[in-house]
Amino acid sequence: MKSTSIRRALLPGIALLALALSACGGADAGASTGDGSAQSGKVAVDGSSTVFPMSDAAAELLLEESPDVKVTVGESGTGGGFEAFCAGKTDISDASRPIKDEEAAVCKQAGIDYTELQVATDALTMVVHRDLDVDCLTVDQIVRLWGPGSQVRNWNELDPDFPDQKIALFGPGTDSGTYDYLAADVIGDESESTRSDYESSEDDNVLVQGVGGTEGATGYFGYTYYEENTDSLKALAIDNGEGCVEPSAETAQDGSYAPLARPLFIYVNNAEYDDNEAVAAYVDFYIENLSQIAEVGKFIPLSDDAYAETRSALEGIAG
């Protein structure tokens, strides 16, 4: 299911960017084939709900230039996306973490060669109900709250200065790359899991509504979903030992929002890129206009060096 509220929030930005691209003559990549004929065909994208707004914005913008290229973008979660991708059911997989060894093995067995392209940086954002009197968590407190087997039930169990308020937890399901990132890169438990007694959903809008509508609630998801819901949510600053740092484009890019800043990716089926002009048009357009698409989606654009690596990786698909 697509994130309707995010789509609606992106529409004004998409319209403005479409006008800007039109005024500039559009991007050269993805506009037409080498002989000048219009491109057409279908592109299937699925995977991370975090990356979904970017990939969906790219599809909407490409439609303005190449109306015969039909792109469908799903959001089954990073794990679900890789499952479909390695089964040959999709052309592109959105991911909020790198592909796992076991997933790569499935792709290899199926004969699917792919290229990883970083498209943005994200600040995984811990949020609470707008009225909760908690502003910052240490990394240790995150581990104590979300670690496997955690018995923390009240905010004052984390810190006696926190309110005497029952905690309601909301988070992504186990197919989500956001879940995997918190478990492996923040909690760091060998089981690569979190506590299980929380309300879970692969739809980040459900998590937004849960936290925003429940007193004492907390949850986590990508920065975009927080930015679109600041009226009902409060983002927590994170203290990794050097003081409380709020999530933002600047703190994610400069590394101070650690360890919750993370890269976001799309994975491209190399054979489909070479053989399907619609896939090539979509991917080329996506990367050509990456910084603008990230801005429309309210993501954190790549640094110049990271963007150069992405462009180089894309050029490598076609040899």
N, C-alpha and C positions, 0 to 999 in steps of 0.2 A: 504494500500500500504506500502510495506516495504521501509525503509530508505536505498536506494542503496548506497549512498556515505558512510554512517556509516558502512554498511556491508563490503564494500571494505576496509575501513580503519582498520577494526578489523581483516581481514583475516591474515595478517602476525603474529599478536599476537596470534590468535587462533592456527595457525600452530605451533608456538613455544611451546605453552602450551600443545598442543596435543602430541608433541614429549617428553616434560618433563613428562607428565603423563604416557606415554608409557614406558619411561625409568624407571619409578618408579613402573611399574607393573600396573598402573592405579589405580583409586579409587576403594575400595572394594564395596562401595555402588553403585548400578546401573549396575554392570557388568554382573551379572547373577542371576538366581533364586536360591533358596536354594538347589535344586537338581542338579544344575550345568548346566541346560539347558539355552539356549540363550533366552533373553527376547525379546518380540515383541509386537506390538500394536501401537495405535495412541494416540497422546496427543494434545489437542487444548488449545492454550494460546492466550489471547488477552488483550488489555487494554492500559496502559500508554505508550506513545511514549518515555518518559524519561527512563523507565525501559526496553524498547524493546531491546536496544543493549546488556544488560546483559542476558536476557532470550534467545535471539537469539544466543549469544555466547555459552551459556550452551547447547542449542540444537545442534549446530555445533560440539561441543566437544564430546557430548554423542554419536553422530553419528559415531565417530571414534571407540568407544568401543562396541556400540550396534547398528549396522546398521539397524536392523529390528525394532527399535523404531523410529517411524516417528513423529516428533514434528513440528507443524505449529505454528508460532508466528505472531500475528497481532498487530496492533497499532491503535485501534479506539479511544483511549483516555481513561482515568481512568473511567469516567462516562459511556461511551459506553461499556467498558470492564465489569463493574459490571452489566450492564443491561443484557449482554449476559450470564454472569456467573450465575446470579440469575434466569435466564430462563433455566438453564441447558444445554446451548449450548457450554460451554467451561469447561475445567477441572481446569484451573488455570487462575487467573486474575492478571495482572500487575497493580500496583497502585502507584501513586506518592503522595498519601494522604491516611489516614485511611478511611475505609468504613463509609458512612454516616448512620445515624439512619434509614432514610427512605429506603435506599438500603438494610440495614440489615433486615428490616421488610419484604421486598419483598423476600429475600432469605429464611427467616424463614417460610413465608407463602407457599413457594414452597417446603419446606422440605429439603433445602440444608444447611447442616452444613459445616462449613469451619474453617480453621486455618490461622491466619495471621502470616506471617514470614517476618521479616525485613531482607533485603538482602544487603543493602548498605546505605550510607549517600550521599546526593547530596547537592551541592551548587547552588541553583537557581541563575542564572547569568543574570544580566542586562548588555546588550551589546549595543554598538553604532557603527556607521560607523567608519572605521579605522582612517579617517582623521579628525574626529570631535574633537575640542579642549575642551572636557569635560572629566574629569578623575574620579570624585567622586560625588555621590549623597547622601544626608542625607535621612533618612527614611521619614522625613516630605516632602521632595521634591518628593520622589517616590509616596507618597500618593497624593500630589497635582497634579502630572503628570498623574497618573493612576486611581485616585479615580473616583467613579461614578459622572457623570455630570461635570467633569473637562473641563475647557475652555482654558487650556494652549495650545498655538499653536506655541510658539517660545521659543527657549532655554533661551533667556535673560529674559523671564517672570519668570523663576525659580530662576535665579540669574543674576543681572545686569553685572556680570563679565563673564557670559557665552556668546558665540557668538550670533550675530544677525542672527539666522539661523532657518528657518522653521523646525518644528519637523514632521517627518513621523514615525508613530507608527505601530509596528508589534507584534502580540502576539498570544497565543494559543486560540482556541475556547472554548466555555463554557462547553464542555464535558471533557475538560482536567483537570487533577488533579493539574497541574501547575497553571492553571487559578484559580482554587479553593483555592490553597495555597496562592497566592498573594492576592486574595480578602479577605479571611477570616483571615489569619495569619499575613499579612503584612499591608494591608489597614485597616482591622478590621471593615469594615462597616457592619451594621446589615443586609443589603440586600445581603451581600456576593457576591458582583459584582464589576466590574470595569467599567471604561468608555467604551462605545461601538463603538466609531468612530475610529476604527483602522482596519488594514488589518489582518484578522485572518486565521489560518489554524491549523488543527490537525497534520500536517506534519511539524516537526521542521526544516527539511531541506528547506522548503519553506520560513520559517521565517529567516533562516540564509541567504538565497539568497536575500530576501527582504531588510534586514538591510545592508548587504554587498554591495548591488548594488544601494542604495539610499542615496544620500547626506543628512546629518542631521538626519538620521534614528536612531531609538532605538527599542529594543525589549527585550524579556526575554524567557529563556528556561533552560533546564538542563545543567550542567557544561560540560558534554561530548560533546555536540554539539558546545560549544565554543572552547574547546580544539582542535577539529578537524578543526577549521576554523579561527585560529589566524592570518592567512595572510590577511583576509578581515574584521575581527572584532576586537574590543577592549572591554575588560571587564571593567566595572566600579567598582571601590571600593565603599564600602557602609559605611556610618558614622551613627552609631546608638547612637551617643552621646559621644563616646570614641575615636573618630578619624577614619580616613578612613582605611578600612580593605579590602584587595583584596580577591576574592574567591580562595580557594585552599583546598587541602586535609587537611592541618594542621589547617587552620582557621575554617573549618567546624567541624572538630573533637574536637577542643578545645573550641568551642562555641563563639569565637570572631567574626565570620562572622554571626552575628545575625541581623535581624531575618530571614535571607534567607537560612540558613542551614536547611535541612529537611530529615526525614527518607524516604526510598523507600521500597516497600513491594511486595511480591507475596501472593495471597490468594489461598489456596488449597482446593478443594472440598474433604472433608474427605472420603466420600463414594467411590469416584473414586480412591483415594489413596489406600484404603483398597482392592478394587475389581479389579483394572486395574493395572497390573504389569508394564505397560509402564509408567503410571503416577507416580507410586512409584519410578521407576528407574530414571526418569527424575528429580523428586524433590530431591531424595536422592543424586544424582550426583551433582546437582546444589548446595546444601547446603554443601556437603562434600568438594567441590572445590571452595567455595564461594570467598575466598580472591583472588585466582588466576583469577577467572572469573571477579571479580570487577576490577582487575588490567588490564586485557585484554580490558575490556570495558571502561577503564579510569574513573572508579568510585572511590569513597572514601570508602575503606574497613571498615567494622565494627570494633569497639573496641573489645577487648577480652571479656569484660563483655556482650556487645550486642550480640556477636556471640554465647556466651554460652546460652543466652536467646533464640536465634533462634533455636539452636540445641535442647534445652529442649522442645520448642513448637513443633518441628517436631517429637520428640520421643513421645509426647503426642497424636499425631494423631492415632498411632497404640496401644495406651494404655500402 
